[in-house]
Amino acid sequence: MNKTKIAKLVEQILVEIGEDPKREGLLKTPDRVASVFEFITSGYRQSLKTVVNDALFTQEVNSMIVVKDIEMYSTCEHHMLPFFGKCHIGYIAEGKVLGVSKLARIVDMFASRLQLQERLTEQVAHAIMEAVKPSGVGVVIEAQHLCMMMRGVEKQNSVMVTSALLGNFRTNPSTREEFLSIIGKRG
């Protein structure tokens, strides 16, 4: 990523909206914005292999593993405004478990790209399926979108919920129900 080029483009945007980029409060804004974009798009420069690293462990367990309320922040690809919320992940291990922090890192990797919440949910589920090879995966994301809250329809309390259910989370109603009950979405 060329931060110098992005900073120059931000300076041009400031001029186009009627601001003076030489004004004291804006002198370093183009560089700050370039740094922000480097951070919020860092997921493009990561891979599932490097995120998981060696944190896949042999463990004879076939019960459901759930991590809920993983905070996530992303950027809407349509308006380049933030959306944020919580991600809930469950999977049923088949002899391998993933280090718990890696679940949050997988969420962060995909959230740190320009995104649609629907795609983000699917990407997280498929990545866990690929990394751990469990019998099933469930991912639910609940998020608020600033593109809907601060512009357009301006609905402050709206929450979008998306889910991706793979393997026995899709095919077995009791597995799905157990997951949704654990994360507080049913029962």
N, C-alpha and C positions, 0 to 999 in steps of 0.2 A: 504494500500500500504506500502510495506516495503522499506523505503528509504535507509536504510543501505545496504540492499541486492542489490538494484539498483546501488548504488554508487560503490560497489565492482565489479559489472558487467561492469560498465563504465570504471573503472580502468583497467580491463582485456582487454577491447576494445582498450584503449590507448596503452597498451603493444603490442597487436596484429597488430596495424597499424604502429608500429615502434617508438612510442613515449615513453618518460620517465615520468611516472606519478609523479615522485619525483621532476621533474623540477619545478622551482619556479612558473612559469605561470600556471602550471597544478595542483598544490598541492590541491586546493579546487574545481577543475573542477568536479570530480565525485559527490561531494555533491551538487554542483550547478545544474548539469544535473538532479540529482534525484529530486531536488526541482522543476525544470522546468517540469519534467514529472508528478509530483504530480499536478501541476497547469493545464497543458494542457490536462490532463485526468480527471479533476475534475467532468466532466459530468457523469461519471460512478457512482459517489457517490451522485447524485441528482435524484429527481423524479419530475414528472410533478406536483404532489400534493404539494410538498414543494416549488417549484418554483412559482406556482400560488398563494399559500397561501390563503389569504382571499381577493384577489384583483379582484373578480368577482362581478360586480355591476349590479343591476336591472336598466334598462334604456329602455324606450320605444322609440326605434329608429329602422328603417329598411333600413337605407341608408348604403352605403359602407364605411367602415372604413379602411384606408390605412396608413401604416407606411412604408416609403421607405428609402433606403440607410442605412439600419442597418449594421454597420460594423461587419464582422465576420472573425474569424481566426479558422482554423481547421488543422488537421494533417492527411495526406493521409495514409490510412492503408496499401497500397502496398509498399511504400518506406519510410514511417515515416518522410516525409518532409512536411512543411507547405503548405497549400493553404489558400487563403484569398480573400475577396471581399465584396460584398454587398448583403443583403437579402431584398427583398421587400415582404410585407405581406398585404393582403387585406381580409376582411371578411364582411359578411352582418349579423348583429346581429339579434337575435330573442328574444329580451327582456333582454338580458344580454350582458354587455361589459366587456372586460378585461382591467385592468390598463395598460396603454400604455407601461410602462417599462417592464411589464411581457412578452410582445411579444419579446423584445430584450433578456430577460433572457431565454426564451424558445429556441431561436436560440443559445445562448451561451451554454446552457445545452447540446444540441445535438452536437454542434460544438466541445465541449471539450471532445471528444472521438476520437479514431481512426476511420476515416470516409471515405466514398465515397460521393462525392457531390450529386450524385443521391439519395442516401439513406437519407442524411441529409435533402434534400428538402422535401422528402416524410414524414419524421419523424416530421418536423416542422408543416407541413400542418395537419397531422393526430392528433398531440397533440393539436393544436388550435381547431380542430373540436371536439375533446373529451372534452376539457376544457370549451369551450364557447357554444357548440352546435348551431352554426350559420347555416343559410340556405346554406352557401357556403364559401369556403376558396380558396384563390389563393396565392401561394408562388413561387417567382422567385429568384434564386440565380445566380449571376454572379461572377465568381472567377478565379483567376490566380493560377496555380499550379507550385510550385517550382520543383516538380519532372519532369515537362515538360520543365521548363524554364532553369534550371541549369544543367541538365543531359539529356541523351537520345537525343531527337530531338532538344533541346535547342532553343525553339521558345519563345522569350522574350515577344511578344505582344499578345500571344494567350489568349483568355478568354473563359471559358466554361460557358454556360448558361443552367440551368435546371429549369423546372417548375413542379409544382404539382397543379392541379386544381380539387377541390372536390365540390360536391353538385352543386348549380346553376352556379358556375364558370365553371364547365365542361359542363353542360347541356344547359345553356342559352348563346348563342353567344353574345348578347348585354351586359350581365354582364361581360363576359370574356373580351370583347373589351373595356369596360369602365375601368376595372382594368389595362389592358395593356396600355391603353392610359394614365392613371394617372401616372403610373410608367415610362412612356416615352418609351415604347416599340412598340407603334403603333400610328396611327392617327396623 
